[in-house]
Amino acid sequence: MHKTSVTRKGQTVVPAPLRKQFNIGPSSKLVWSTDGKVIQVTALPAEPIKALRGFSQKHPLRGALLKKRREDKSLE
């Protein structure tokens, strides 16, 4: 676990090990979100489309989706 503090201006630092692990650099974009109780920070990939390449091949619902599409096509 990494701890940081917040400055008077509301700024904080991303710890170096996390910057290296997630390839966060000076022009990187971070998304801050909350569910009302927990704050989550997500690093956006520099090339989001490229980062998603091959995602569906590993997705657990891929097989079920393809099966349903075949069933739907057979009903046409």
PQR file with spaces between the fields and no chain letter, atoms N, CA, C, O and H, PARSE charges and radii, in Angstrom:
ATOM       1  N    MET     1       0.846   -1.166    0.000 -0.4000 1.5000
ATOM       2  CA   MET     1       0.000    0.000    0.000 -0.0000 2.0000
ATOM       3  C    MET     1       0.898    1.237    0.000  0.5500 1.7000
ATOM       4  O    MET     1       1.938    1.277    0.657 -0.5500 1.4000
ATOM       5  N    HIS     2       0.467    2.225   -0.746 -0.4000 1.5000
ATOM       6  CA   HIS     2       1.209    3.486   -0.845 -0.0000 2.0000
ATOM       7  C    HIS     2       0.355    4.603   -0.252  0.5500 1.7000
ATOM       8  O    HIS     2      -0.853    4.660   -0.486 -0.5500 1.4000
ATOM       9  H    HIS     2      -0.378    2.193   -1.279  0.4000 1.0000
ATOM      10  N    LYS     3       0.976    5.477    0.503 -0.4000 1.5000
ATOM      11  CA   LYS     3       0.272    6.625    1.072 -0.0000 2.0000
ATOM      12  C    LYS     3       0.871    7.904    0.522  0.5500 1.7000
ATOM      13  O    LYS     3       2.088    8.034    0.393 -0.5500 1.4000
ATOM      14  H    LYS     3       1.957    5.431    0.693  0.4000 1.0000
ATOM      15  N    THR     4      -0.010    8.853    0.195 -0.4000 1.5000
ATOM      16  CA   THR     4       0.430   10.176   -0.226 -0.0000 2.0000
ATOM      17  C    THR     4      -0.409   11.194    0.526  0.5500 1.7000
ATOM      18  O    THR     4      -1.400   10.842    1.166 -0.5500 1.4000
ATOM      19  H    THR     4      -0.999    8.747    0.299  0.4000 1.0000
ATOM      20  N    SER     5      -0.017   12.436    0.448 -0.4000 1.5000
ATOM      21  CA   SER     5      -0.799   13.497    1.076 -0.0000 2.0000
ATOM      22  C    SER     5      -1.281   14.454   -0.010  0.5500 1.7000
ATOM      23  O    SER     5      -0.820   14.413   -1.151 -0.5500 1.4000
ATOM      24  H    SER     5       0.787   12.722   -0.072  0.4000 1.0000
ATOM      25  N    VAL     6      -2.207   15.302    0.369 -0.4000 1.5000
ATOM      26  CA   VAL     6      -2.782   16.273   -0.556 -0.0000 2.0000
ATOM      27  C    VAL     6      -2.310   17.657   -0.138  0.5500 1.7000
ATOM      28  O    VAL     6      -2.343   18.001    1.044 -0.5500 1.4000
ATOM      29  H    VAL     6      -2.582   15.335    1.295  0.4000 1.0000
ATOM      30  N    THR     7      -1.869   18.453   -1.117 -0.4000 1.5000
ATOM      31  CA   THR     7      -1.396   19.814   -0.830 -0.0000 2.0000
ATOM      32  C    THR     7      -2.583   20.767   -0.647  0.5500 1.7000
ATOM      33  O    THR     7      -3.736   20.389   -0.856 -0.5500 1.4000
ATOM      34  H    THR     7      -1.842   18.173   -2.077  0.4000 1.0000
ATOM      35  N    ARG     8      -2.286   21.976   -0.263 -0.4000 1.5000
ATOM      36  CA   ARG     8      -3.340   23.001   -0.124 -0.0000 2.0000
ATOM      37  C    ARG     8      -4.072   23.230   -1.434  0.5500 1.7000
ATOM      38  O    ARG     8      -5.250   23.587   -1.443 -0.5500 1.4000
ATOM      39  H    ARG     8      -1.350   22.283   -0.094  0.4000 1.0000
ATOM      40  N    LYS     9      -3.369   23.023   -2.539 -0.4000 1.5000
ATOM      41  CA   LYS     9      -3.973   23.205   -3.867 -0.0000 2.0000
ATOM      42  C    LYS     9      -4.749   21.975   -4.336  0.5500 1.7000
ATOM      43  O    LYS     9      -5.283   21.970   -5.445 -0.5500 1.4000
ATOM      44  H    LYS     9      -2.412   22.734   -2.532  0.4000 1.0000
ATOM      45  N    GLY    10      -4.818   20.937   -3.508 -0.4000 1.5000
ATOM      46  CA   GLY    10      -5.551   19.730   -3.881 -0.0000 2.0000
ATOM      47  C    GLY    10      -4.747   18.772   -4.727  0.5500 1.7000
ATOM      48  O    GLY    10      -5.312   17.860   -5.330 -0.5500 1.4000
ATOM      49  H    GLY    10      -4.384   20.940   -2.607  0.4000 1.0000
ATOM      50  N    GLN    11      -3.433   18.957   -4.786 -0.4000 1.5000
ATOM      51  CA   GLN    11      -2.587   18.094   -5.599 -0.0000 2.0000
ATOM      52  C    GLN    11      -2.047   16.934   -4.774  0.5500 1.7000
ATOM      53  O    GLN    11      -1.891   17.034   -3.557 -0.5500 1.4000
ATOM      54  H    GLN    11      -2.974   19.698   -4.296  0.4000 1.0000
ATOM      55  N    THR    12      -1.767   15.837   -5.459 -0.4000 1.5000
ATOM      56  CA   THR    12      -1.138   14.685   -4.822 -0.0000 2.0000
ATOM      57  C    THR    12      -0.125   14.089   -5.792  0.5500 1.7000
ATOM      58  O    THR    12      -0.054   14.506   -6.948 -0.5500 1.4000
ATOM      59  H    THR    12      -1.894   15.755   -6.447  0.4000 1.0000
ATOM      60  N    VAL    13       0.649   13.127   -5.335 -0.4000 1.5000
ATOM      61  CA   VAL    13       1.688   12.505   -6.149 -0.0000 2.0000
ATOM      62  C    VAL    13       1.351   11.035   -6.345  0.5500 1.7000
ATOM      63  O    VAL    13       0.935   10.357   -5.406 -0.5500 1.4000
ATOM      64  H    VAL    13       0.591   12.788   -4.396  0.4000 1.0000
ATOM      65  N    VAL    14       1.529   10.549   -7.558 -0.4000 1.5000
ATOM      66  CA   VAL    14       1.400    9.116   -7.815 -0.0000 2.0000
ATOM      67  C    VAL    14       2.748    8.493   -7.464  0.5500 1.7000
ATOM      68  O    VAL    14       3.766    8.875   -8.040 -0.5500 1.4000
ATOM      69  H    VAL    14       1.867   11.100   -8.321  0.4000 1.0000
ATOM      70  N    PRO    15       2.775    7.549   -6.537 -0.5600 1.5000
ATOM      71  CA   PRO    15       4.050    6.950   -6.119  0.2800 2.0000
ATOM      72  C    PRO    15       4.821    6.347   -7.292  0.5500 1.7000
ATOM      73  O    PRO    15       4.229    5.762   -8.199 -0.5500 1.4000
ATOM      74  N    ALA    16       6.139    6.493   -7.268 -0.4000 1.5000
ATOM      75  CA   ALA    16       7.000    6.042   -8.363 -0.0000 2.0000
ATOM      76  C    ALA    16       6.778    4.577   -8.751  0.5500 1.7000
ATOM      77  O    ALA    16       6.713    4.287   -9.946 -0.5500 1.4000
ATOM      78  H    ALA    16       6.621    6.968   -6.532  0.4000 1.0000
ATOM      79  N    PRO    17       6.658    3.632   -7.798 -0.5600 1.5000
ATOM      80  CA   PRO    17       6.441    2.242   -8.220  0.2800 2.0000
ATOM      81  C    PRO    17       5.161    2.059   -9.036  0.5500 1.7000
ATOM      82  O    PRO    17       5.115    1.246   -9.959 -0.5500 1.4000
ATOM      83  N    LEU    18       4.113    2.827   -8.684 -0.4000 1.5000
ATOM      84  CA   LEU    18       2.861    2.735   -9.443 -0.0000 2.0000
ATOM      85  C    LEU    18       2.988    3.405  -10.805  0.5500 1.7000
ATOM      86  O    LEU    18       2.430    2.925  -11.791 -0.5500 1.4000
ATOM      87  H    LEU    18       4.150    3.488   -7.934  0.4000 1.0000
ATOM      88  N    ARG    19       3.730    4.528  -10.862 -0.4000 1.5000
ATOM      89  CA   ARG    19       3.957    5.177  -12.165 -0.0000 2.0000
ATOM      90  C    ARG    19       4.676    4.233  -13.111  0.5500 1.7000
ATOM      91  O    ARG    19       4.342    4.160  -14.294 -0.5500 1.4000
ATOM      92  H    ARG    19       4.183    4.919  -10.061  0.4000 1.0000
ATOM      93  N    LYS    20       5.658    3.513  -12.598 -0.4000 1.5000
ATOM      94  CA   LYS    20       6.398    2.561  -13.437 -0.0000 2.0000
ATOM      95  C    LYS    20       5.529    1.384  -13.834  0.5500 1.7000
ATOM      96  O    LYS    20       5.519    0.987  -15.000 -0.5500 1.4000
ATOM      97  H    LYS    20       5.930    3.572  -11.638  0.4000 1.0000
ATOM      98  N    GLN    21       4.795    0.818  -12.877 -0.4000 1.5000
ATOM      99  CA   GLN    21       3.955   -0.349  -13.144 -0.0000 2.0000
ATOM     100  C    GLN    21       2.883   -0.065  -14.190  0.5500 1.7000
ATOM     101  O    GLN    21       2.596   -0.912  -15.036 -0.5500 1.4000
ATOM     102  H    GLN    21       4.803    1.141  -11.930  0.4000 1.0000
ATOM     103  N    PHE    22       2.286    1.137  -14.130 -0.4000 1.5000
ATOM     104  CA   PHE    22       1.184    1.471  -15.035 -0.0000 2.0000
ATOM     105  C    PHE    22       1.599    2.428  -16.144  0.5500 1.7000
ATOM     106  O    PHE    22       0.752    2.976  -16.850 -0.5500 1.4000
ATOM     107  H    PHE    22       2.519    1.825  -13.443  0.4000 1.0000
ATOM     108  N    ASN    23       2.910    2.627  -16.294 -0.4000 1.5000
ATOM     109  CA   ASN    23       3.455    3.464  -17.365 -0.0000 2.0000
ATOM     110  C    ASN    23       2.816    4.853  -17.375  0.5500 1.7000
ATOM     111  O    ASN    23       2.365    5.334  -18.414 -0.5500 1.4000
ATOM     112  H    ASN    23       3.597    2.182  -15.720  0.4000 1.0000
ATOM     113  N    ILE    24       2.787    5.481  -16.216 -0.4000 1.5000
ATOM     114  CA   ILE    24       2.215    6.819  -16.076 -0.0000 2.0000
ATOM     115  C    ILE    24       3.337    7.839  -16.186  0.5500 1.7000
ATOM     116  O    ILE    24       4.292    7.824  -15.410 -0.5500 1.4000
ATOM     117  H    ILE    24       3.154    5.090  -15.371  0.4000 1.0000
ATOM     118  N    GLY    25       3.201    8.727  -17.166 -0.4000 1.5000
ATOM     119  CA   GLY    25       4.215    9.751  -17.395 -0.0000 2.0000
ATOM     120  C    GLY    25       3.602   11.138  -17.356  0.5500 1.7000
ATOM     121  O    GLY    25       2.441   11.297  -16.980 -0.5500 1.4000
ATOM     122  H    GLY    25       2.424    8.739  -17.797  0.4000 1.0000
ATOM     123  N    PRO    26       4.390   12.160  -17.749 -0.5600 1.5000
ATOM     124  CA   PRO    26       3.927   13.547  -17.670  0.2800 2.0000
ATOM     125  C    PRO    26       2.648   13.850  -18.456  0.5500 1.7000
ATOM     126  O    PRO    26       1.877   14.716  -18.042 -0.5500 1.4000
ATOM     127  N    SER    27       2.403   13.175  -19.559 -0.4000 1.5000
ATOM     128  CA   SER    27       1.195   13.484  -20.344 -0.0000 2.0000
ATOM     129  C    SER    27       0.080   12.454  -20.132  0.5500 1.7000
ATOM     130  O    SER    27      -0.925   12.480  -20.842 -0.5500 1.4000
ATOM     131  H    SER    27       3.029   12.472  -19.895  0.4000 1.0000
ATOM     132  N    SER    28       0.246   11.572  -19.186 -0.4000 1.5000
ATOM     133  CA   SER    28      -0.768   10.537  -18.932 -0.0000 2.0000
ATOM     134  C    SER    28      -2.048   11.152  -18.374  0.5500 1.7000
ATOM     135  O    SER    28      -2.024   12.179  -17.696 -0.5500 1.4000
ATOM     136  H    SER    28       1.063   11.552  -18.610  0.4000 1.0000
ATOM     137  N    LYS    29      -3.165   10.494  -18.680 -0.4000 1.5000
ATOM     138  CA   LYS    29      -4.474   10.921  -18.186 -0.0000 2.0000
ATOM     139  C    LYS    29      -4.934    9.943  -17.113  0.5500 1.7000
ATOM     140  O    LYS    29      -4.785    8.730  -17.261 -0.5500 1.4000
ATOM     141  H    LYS    29      -3.185    9.660  -19.232  0.4000 1.0000
ATOM     142  N    LEU    30      -5.495   10.478  -16.031 -0.4000 1.5000
ATOM     143  CA   LEU    30      -6.037    9.678  -14.946 -0.0000 2.0000
ATOM     144  C    LEU    30      -7.520   10.006  -14.799  0.5500 1.7000
ATOM     145  O    LEU    30      -7.918   11.165  -14.918 -0.5500 1.4000
ATOM     146  H    LEU    30      -5.617   11.464  -15.911  0.4000 1.0000
ATOM     147  N    VAL    31      -8.329    8.992  -14.544 -0.4000 1.5000
ATOM     148  CA   VAL    31      -9.751    9.186  -14.305 -0.0000 2.0000
ATOM     149  C    VAL    31     -10.007    8.944  -12.827  0.5500 1.7000
ATOM     150  O    VAL    31      -9.623    7.904  -12.294 -0.5500 1.4000
ATOM     151  H    VAL    31      -8.005    8.051  -14.447  0.4000 1.0000
ATOM     152  N    TRP    32     -10.644    9.884  -12.168 -0.4000 1.5000
ATOM     153  CA   TRP    32     -10.998    9.776  -10.759 -0.0000 2.0000
ATOM     154  C    TRP    32     -12.491    9.490  -10.682  0.5500 1.7000
ATOM     155  O    TRP    32     -13.293   10.226  -11.258 -0.5500 1.4000
ATOM     156  H    TRP    32     -10.956   10.729  -12.601  0.4000 1.0000
ATOM     157  N    SER    33     -12.872    8.430   -9.979 -0.4000 1.5000
ATOM     158  CA   SER    33     -14.284    8.103   -9.830 -0.0000 2.0000
ATOM     159  C    SER    33     -14.552    7.694   -8.385  0.5500 1.7000
ATOM     160  O    SER    33     -13.637    7.349   -7.637 -0.5500 1.4000
ATOM     161  H    SER    33     -12.221    7.832   -9.512  0.4000 1.0000
ATOM     162  N    THR    34     -15.820    7.741   -8.016 -0.4000 1.5000
ATOM     163  CA   THR    34     -16.195    7.382   -6.658 -0.0000 2.0000
ATOM     164  C    THR    34     -17.571    6.732   -6.640  0.5500 1.7000
ATOM     165  O    THR    34     -18.421    7.007   -7.487 -0.5500 1.4000
ATOM     166  H    THR    34     -16.564    8.021   -8.623  0.4000 1.0000
ATOM     167  N    ASP    35     -17.766    5.876   -5.664 -0.4000 1.5000
ATOM     168  CA   ASP    35     -19.090    5.292   -5.437 -0.0000 2.0000
ATOM     169  C    ASP    35     -19.738    5.944   -4.219  0.5500 1.7000
ATOM     170  O    ASP    35     -20.762    5.471   -3.727 -0.5500 1.4000
ATOM     171  H    ASP    35     -17.075    5.653   -4.976  0.4000 1.0000
ATOM     172  N    GLY    36     -19.144    7.020   -3.739 -0.4000 1.5000
ATOM     173  CA   GLY    36     -19.641    7.715   -2.570 -0.0000 2.0000
ATOM     174  C    GLY    36     -18.881    7.352   -1.304  0.5500 1.7000
ATOM     175  O    GLY    36     -18.941    8.080   -0.312 -0.5500 1.4000
ATOM     176  H    GLY    36     -18.312    7.404   -4.138  0.4000 1.0000
ATOM     177  N    LYS    37     -18.167    6.236   -1.330 -0.4000 1.5000
ATOM     178  CA   LYS    37     -17.408    5.792   -0.166 -0.0000 2.0000
ATOM     179  C    LYS    37     -15.924    5.626   -0.476  0.5500 1.7000
ATOM     180  O    LYS    37     -15.074    5.872    0.380 -0.5500 1.4000
ATOM     181  H    LYS    37     -18.118    5.645   -2.135  0.4000 1.0000
ATOM     182  N    VAL    38     -15.620    5.210   -1.694 -0.4000 1.5000
ATOM     183  CA   VAL    38     -14.246    4.906   -2.090 -0.0000 2.0000
ATOM     184  C    VAL    38     -13.902    5.701   -3.340  0.5500 1.7000
ATOM     185  O    VAL    38     -14.720    5.818   -4.253 -0.5500 1.4000
ATOM     186  H    VAL    38     -16.311    5.010   -2.389  0.4000 1.0000
ATOM     187  N    ILE    39     -12.693    6.247   -3.382 -0.4000 1.5000
ATOM     188  CA   ILE    39     -12.199    6.935   -4.578 -0.0000 2.0000
ATOM     189  C    ILE    39     -11.321    5.955   -5.348  0.5500 1.7000
ATOM     190  O    ILE    39     -10.466    5.285   -4.769 -0.5500 1.4000
ATOM     191  H    ILE    39     -12.028    6.152   -2.641  0.4000 1.0000
ATOM     192  N    GLN    40     -11.541    5.880   -6.652 -0.4000 1.5000
ATOM     193  CA   GLN    40     -10.741    5.001   -7.508 -0.0000 2.0000
ATOM     194  C    GLN    40     -10.058    5.851   -8.573  0.5500 1.7000
ATOM     195  O    GLN    40     -10.693    6.701   -9.198 -0.5500 1.4000
ATOM     196  H    GLN    40     -12.236    6.424   -7.122  0.4000 1.0000
ATOM     197  N    VAL    41      -8.773    5.622   -8.774 -0.4000 1.5000
ATOM     198  CA   VAL    41      -8.011    6.329   -9.803 -0.0000 2.0000
ATOM     199  C    VAL    41      -7.609    5.301  -10.854  0.5500 1.7000
ATOM     200  O    VAL    41      -7.016    4.272  -10.532 -0.5500 1.4000
ATOM     201  H    VAL    41      -8.257    4.932   -8.266  0.4000 1.0000
ATOM     202  N    THR    42      -7.934    5.587  -12.105 -0.4000 1.5000
ATOM     203  CA   THR    42      -7.630    4.673  -13.194 -0.0000 2.0000
ATOM     204  C    THR    42      -6.774    5.390  -14.224  0.5500 1.7000
ATOM     205  O    THR    42      -7.124    6.477  -14.683 -0.5500 1.4000
ATOM     206  H    THR    42      -8.416    6.423  -12.366  0.4000 1.0000
ATOM     207  N    ALA    43      -5.660    4.785  -14.583 -0.4000 1.5000
ATOM     208  CA   ALA    43      -4.804    5.346  -15.628 -0.0000 2.0000
ATOM     209  C    ALA    43      -5.374    4.965  -16.984  0.5500 1.7000
ATOM     210  O    ALA    43      -5.627    3.789  -17.246 -0.5500 1.4000
ATOM     211  H    ALA    43      -5.376    3.901  -14.210  0.4000 1.0000
ATOM     212  N    LEU    44      -5.575    5.952  -17.844 -0.4000 1.5000
ATOM     213  CA   LEU    44      -6.054    5.681  -19.199 -0.0000 2.0000
ATOM     214  C    LEU    44      -4.868    5.346  -20.088  0.5500 1.7000
ATOM     215  O    LEU    44      -3.833    6.008  -20.017 -0.5500 1.4000
ATOM     216  H    LEU    44      -5.369    6.907  -17.631  0.4000 1.0000
ATOM     217  N    PRO    45      -5.008    4.326  -20.924 -0.5600 1.5000
ATOM     218  CA   PRO    45      -3.909    4.010  -21.844  0.2800 2.0000
ATOM     219  C    PRO    45      -3.718    5.139  -22.860  0.5500 1.7000
ATOM     220  O    PRO    45      -4.673    5.815  -23.243 -0.5500 1.4000
ATOM     221  N    ALA    46      -2.481    5.326  -23.284 -0.4000 1.5000
ATOM     222  CA   ALA    46      -2.187    6.376  -24.269 -0.0000 2.0000
ATOM     223  C    ALA    46      -2.942    6.128  -25.571  0.5500 1.7000
ATOM     224  O    ALA    46      -3.392    7.070  -26.222 -0.5500 1.4000
ATOM     225  H    ALA    46      -1.705    4.777  -22.973  0.4000 1.0000
ATOM     226  N    GLU    47      -3.079    4.861  -25.947 -0.4000 1.5000
ATOM     227  CA   GLU    47      -3.812    4.491  -27.164 -0.0000 2.0000
ATOM     228  C    GLU    47      -4.913    3.509  -26.771  0.5500 1.7000
ATOM     229  O    GLU    47      -4.695    2.298  -26.816 -0.5500 1.4000
ATOM     230  H    GLU    47      -2.713    4.095  -25.418  0.4000 1.0000
ATOM     231  N    PRO    48      -6.102    4.007  -26.385 -0.5600 1.5000
ATOM     232  CA   PRO    48      -7.153    3.145  -25.860  0.2800 2.0000
ATOM     233  C    PRO    48      -7.615    2.056  -26.829  0.5500 1.7000
ATOM     234  O    PRO    48      -7.901    0.938  -26.400 -0.5500 1.4000
ATOM     235  N    ILE    49      -7.692    2.356  -28.110 -0.4000 1.5000
ATOM     236  CA   ILE    49      -8.142    1.357  -29.077 -0.0000 2.0000
ATOM     237  C    ILE    49      -7.128    0.215  -29.149  0.5500 1.7000
ATOM     238  O    ILE    49      -7.503   -0.957  -29.149 -0.5500 1.4000
ATOM     239  H    ILE    49      -7.459    3.264  -28.459  0.4000 1.0000
ATOM     240  N    LYS    50      -5.861    0.559  -29.210 -0.4000 1.5000
ATOM     241  CA   LYS    50      -4.808   -0.452  -29.260 -0.0000 2.0000
ATOM     242  C    LYS    50      -4.806   -1.299  -27.979  0.5500 1.7000
ATOM     243  O    LYS    50      -4.551   -2.502  -28.031 -0.5500 1.4000
ATOM     244  H    LYS    50      -5.556    1.511  -29.210  0.4000 1.0000
ATOM     245  N    ALA    51      -5.088   -0.676  -26.847 -0.4000 1.5000
ATOM     246  CA   ALA    51      -5.109   -1.390  -25.574 -0.0000 2.0000
ATOM     247  C    ALA    51      -6.228   -2.424  -25.519  0.5500 1.7000
ATOM     248  O    ALA    51      -6.107   -3.425  -24.814 -0.5500 1.4000
ATOM     249  H    ALA    51      -5.295    0.301  -26.805  0.4000 1.0000
ATOM     250  N    LEU    52      -7.310   -2.195  -26.251 -0.4000 1.5000
ATOM     251  CA   LEU    52      -8.438   -3.138  -26.259 -0.0000 2.0000
ATOM     252  C    LEU    52      -8.281   -4.265  -27.277  0.5500 1.7000
ATOM     253  O    LEU    52      -9.059   -5.220  -27.274 -0.5500 1.4000
ATOM     254  H    LEU    52      -7.408   -1.381  -26.823  0.4000 1.0000
ATOM     255  N    ARG    53      -7.288   -4.158  -28.140 -0.4000 1.5000
ATOM     256  CA   ARG    53      -7.096   -5.188  -29.169 -0.0000 2.0000
ATOM     257  C    ARG    53      -6.930   -6.551  -28.508  0.5500 1.7000
ATOM     258  O    ARG    53      -6.078   -6.723  -27.636 -0.5500 1.4000
ATOM     259  H    ARG    53      -6.656   -3.383  -28.143  0.4000 1.0000
ATOM     260  N    GLY    54      -7.745   -7.519  -28.925 -0.4000 1.5000
ATOM     261  CA   GLY    54      -7.678   -8.874  -28.392 -0.0000 2.0000
ATOM     262  C    GLY    54      -8.456   -9.068  -27.100  0.5500 1.7000
ATOM     263  O    GLY    54      -8.492  -10.176  -26.566 -0.5500 1.4000
ATOM     264  H    GLY    54      -8.437   -7.379  -29.633  0.4000 1.0000
ATOM     265  N    PHE    55      -9.078   -8.013  -26.587 -0.4000 1.5000
ATOM     266  CA   PHE    55      -9.813   -8.111  -25.326 -0.0000 2.0000
ATOM     267  C    PHE    55     -10.912   -9.163  -25.388  0.5500 1.7000
ATOM     268  O    PHE    55     -11.080   -9.947  -24.454 -0.5500 1.4000
ATOM     269  H    PHE    55      -9.048   -7.113  -27.021  0.4000 1.0000
ATOM     270  N    SER    56     -11.665   -9.181  -26.492 -0.4000 1.5000
ATOM     271  CA   SER    56     -12.797  -10.107  -26.573 -0.0000 2.0000
ATOM     272  C    SER    56     -12.348  -11.570  -26.621  0.5500 1.7000
ATOM     273  O    SER    56     -13.110  -12.460  -26.243 -0.5500 1.4000
ATOM     274  H    SER    56     -11.529   -8.544  -27.251  0.4000 1.0000
ATOM     275  N    GLN    57     -11.128  -11.823  -27.078 -0.4000 1.5000
ATOM     276  CA   GLN    57     -10.635  -13.199  -27.131 -0.0000 2.0000
ATOM     277  C    GLN    57     -10.534  -13.802  -25.739  0.5500 1.7000
ATOM     278  O    GLN    57     -10.691  -15.012  -25.578 -0.5500 1.4000
ATOM     279  H    GLN    57     -10.510  -11.099  -27.385  0.4000 1.0000
ATOM     280  N    LYS    58     -10.275  -12.983  -24.738 -0.4000 1.5000
ATOM     281  CA   LYS    58     -10.082  -13.461  -23.367 -0.0000 2.0000
ATOM     282  C    LYS    58     -11.330  -13.309  -22.510  0.5500 1.7000
ATOM     283  O    LYS    58     -11.372  -13.826  -21.394 -0.5500 1.4000
ATOM     284  H    LYS    58     -10.147  -12.000  -24.868  0.4000 1.0000
ATOM     285  N    HIS    59     -12.343  -12.616  -23.003 -0.4000 1.5000
ATOM     286  CA   HIS    59     -13.516  -12.321  -22.184 -0.0000 2.0000
ATOM     287  C    HIS    59     -14.318  -13.594  -21.923  0.5500 1.7000
ATOM     288  O    HIS    59     -14.572  -14.363  -22.851 -0.5500 1.4000
ATOM     289  H    HIS    59     -12.309  -12.195  -23.910  0.4000 1.0000
ATOM     290  N    PRO    60     -14.721  -13.828  -20.667 -0.5600 1.5000
ATOM     291  CA   PRO    60     -15.422  -15.065  -20.318  0.2800 2.0000
ATOM     292  C    PRO    60     -16.794  -15.226  -20.975  0.5500 1.7000
ATOM     293  O    PRO    60     -17.275  -16.352  -21.103 -0.5500 1.4000
ATOM     294  N    LEU    61     -17.427  -14.150  -21.389 -0.4000 1.5000
ATOM     295  CA   LEU    61     -18.754  -14.259  -22.002 -0.0000 2.0000
ATOM     296  C    LEU    61     -18.703  -14.373  -23.524  0.5500 1.7000
ATOM     297  O    LEU    61     -19.747  -14.449  -24.173 -0.5500 1.4000
ATOM     298  H    LEU    61     -17.036  -13.235  -21.286  0.4000 1.0000
ATOM     299  N    ARG    62     -17.515  -14.387  -24.093 -0.4000 1.5000
ATOM     300  CA   ARG    62     -17.367  -14.434  -25.549 -0.0000 2.0000
ATOM     301  C    ARG    62     -18.049  -15.659  -26.144  0.5500 1.7000
ATOM     302  O    ARG    62     -18.790  -15.538  -27.120 -0.5500 1.4000
ATOM     303  H    ARG    62     -16.667  -14.326  -23.566  0.4000 1.0000
ATOM     304  N    GLY    63     -17.813  -16.829  -25.575 -0.4000 1.5000
ATOM     305  CA   GLY    63     -18.398  -18.066  -26.088 -0.0000 2.0000
ATOM     306  C    GLY    63     -19.912  -18.029  -26.072  0.5500 1.7000
ATOM     307  O    GLY    63     -20.552  -18.425  -27.046 -0.5500 1.4000
ATOM     308  H    GLY    63     -17.212  -16.928  -24.782  0.4000 1.0000
ATOM     309  N    ALA    64     -20.489  -17.563  -24.989 -0.4000 1.5000
ATOM     310  CA   ALA    64     -21.948  -17.488  -24.876 -0.0000 2.0000
ATOM     311  C    ALA    64     -22.525  -16.504  -25.893  0.5500 1.7000
ATOM     312  O    ALA    64     -23.573  -16.766  -26.482 -0.5500 1.4000
ATOM     313  H    ALA    64     -19.969  -17.241  -24.198  0.4000 1.0000
ATOM     314  N    LEU    65     -21.854  -15.385  -26.101 -0.4000 1.5000
ATOM     315  CA   LEU    65     -22.321  -14.400  -27.068 -0.0000 2.0000
ATOM     316  C    LEU    65     -22.308  -14.972  -28.481  0.5500 1.7000
ATOM     317  O    LEU    65     -23.274  -14.809  -29.227 -0.5500 1.4000
ATOM     318  H    LEU    65     -21.002  -15.172  -25.623  0.4000 1.0000
ATOM     319  N    LEU    66     -21.216  -15.645  -28.852 -0.4000 1.5000
ATOM     320  CA   LEU    66     -21.124  -16.227  -30.190 -0.0000 2.0000
ATOM     321  C    LEU    66     -22.178  -17.317  -30.379  0.5500 1.7000
ATOM     322  O    LEU    66     -22.768  -17.422  -31.454 -0.5500 1.4000
ATOM     323  H    LEU    66     -20.431  -15.777  -28.246  0.4000 1.0000
ATOM     324  N    LYS    67     -22.420  -18.121  -29.360 -0.4000 1.5000
ATOM     325  CA   LYS    67     -23.447  -19.170  -29.440 -0.0000 2.0000
ATOM     326  C    LYS    67     -24.823  -18.541  -29.656  0.5500 1.7000
ATOM     327  O    LYS    67     -25.591  -19.008  -30.498 -0.5500 1.4000
ATOM     328  H    LYS    67     -21.941  -18.036  -28.486  0.4000 1.0000
ATOM     329  N    LYS    68     -25.138  -17.490  -28.905 -0.4000 1.5000
ATOM     330  CA   LYS    68     -26.431  -16.812  -29.041 -0.0000 2.0000
ATOM     331  C    LYS    68     -26.572  -16.189  -30.422  0.5500 1.7000
ATOM     332  O    LYS    68     -27.658  -16.219  -31.001 -0.5500 1.4000
ATOM     333  H    LYS    68     -24.515  -17.111  -28.221  0.4000 1.0000
ATOM     334  N    ARG    69     -25.511  -15.636  -30.953 -0.4000 1.5000
ATOM     335  CA   ARG    69     -25.574  -15.056  -32.303 -0.0000 2.0000
ATOM     336  C    ARG    69     -25.853  -16.137  -33.349  0.5500 1.7000
ATOM     337  O    ARG    69     -26.622  -15.914  -34.284 -0.5500 1.4000
ATOM     338  H    ARG    69     -24.629  -15.612  -30.482  0.4000 1.0000
ATOM     339  N    ARG    70     -25.223  -17.313  -33.191 -0.4000 1.5000
ATOM     340  CA   ARG    70     -25.493  -18.415  -34.130 -0.0000 2.0000
ATOM     341  C    ARG    70     -26.953  -18.856  -34.044  0.5500 1.7000
ATOM     342  O    ARG    70     -27.588  -19.120  -35.065 -0.5500 1.4000
ATOM     343  H    ARG    70     -24.598  -17.494  -32.432  0.4000 1.0000
ATOM     344  N    GLU    71     -27.480  -18.934  -32.821 -0.4000 1.5000
ATOM     345  CA   GLU    71     -28.884  -19.315  -32.637 -0.0000 2.0000
ATOM     346  C    GLU    71     -29.814  -18.298  -33.287  0.5500 1.7000
ATOM     347  O    GLU    71     -30.769  -18.671  -33.967 -0.5500 1.4000
ATOM     348  H    GLU    71     -26.964  -18.720  -31.992  0.4000 1.0000
ATOM     349  N    ASP    72     -29.539  -17.023  -33.079 -0.4000 1.5000
ATOM     350  CA   ASP    72     -30.360  -15.959  -33.671 -0.0000 2.0000
ATOM     351  C    ASP    72     -30.312  -16.023  -35.186  0.5500 1.7000
ATOM     352  O    ASP    72     -31.328  -15.842  -35.858 -0.5500 1.4000
ATOM     353  H    ASP    72     -28.763  -16.719  -32.526  0.4000 1.0000
ATOM     354  N    LYS    73     -29.117  -16.283  -35.724 -0.4000 1.5000
ATOM     355  CA   LYS    73     -28.978  -16.327  -37.180 -0.0000 2.0000
ATOM     356  C    LYS    73     -29.755  -17.509  -37.762  0.5500 1.7000
ATOM     357  O    LYS    73     -30.306  -17.406  -38.858 -0.5500 1.4000
ATOM     358  H    LYS    73     -28.292  -16.430  -35.178  0.4000 1.0000
ATOM     359  N    SER    74     -29.802  -18.619  -37.043 -0.4000 1.5000
ATOM     360  CA   SER    74     -30.529  -19.784  -37.542 -0.0000 2.0000
ATOM     361  C    SER    74     -32.048  -19.543  -37.560  0.5500 1.7000
ATOM     362  O    SER    74     -32.763  -20.235  -38.285 -0.5500 1.4000
ATOM     363  H    SER    74     -29.354  -18.702  -36.153  0.4000 1.0000
ATOM     364  N    LEU    75     -32.543  -18.597  -36.794 -0.4000 1.5000
ATOM     365  CA   LEU    75     -33.977  -18.281  -36.746 -0.0000 2.0000
ATOM     366  C    LEU    75     -34.390  -17.359  -37.881  0.5500 1.7000
ATOM     367  O    LEU    75     -35.583  -17.205  -38.146 -0.5500 1.4000
ATOM     368  H    LEU    75     -31.963  -18.036  -36.205  0.4000 1.0000
ATOM     369  N    GLU    76     -33.432  -16.747  -38.552 -0.4000 1.5000
ATOM     370  CA   GLU    76     -33.769  -15.803  -39.644 -0.0000 2.0000
ATOM     371  C    GLU    76     -34.278  -16.520  -40.862  0.5500 1.7000
ATOM     372  O    GLU    76     -34.604  -15.881  -41.863 -0.5500 1.4000
ATOM     373  H    GLU    76     -32.464  -16.872  -38.338  0.4000 1.0000
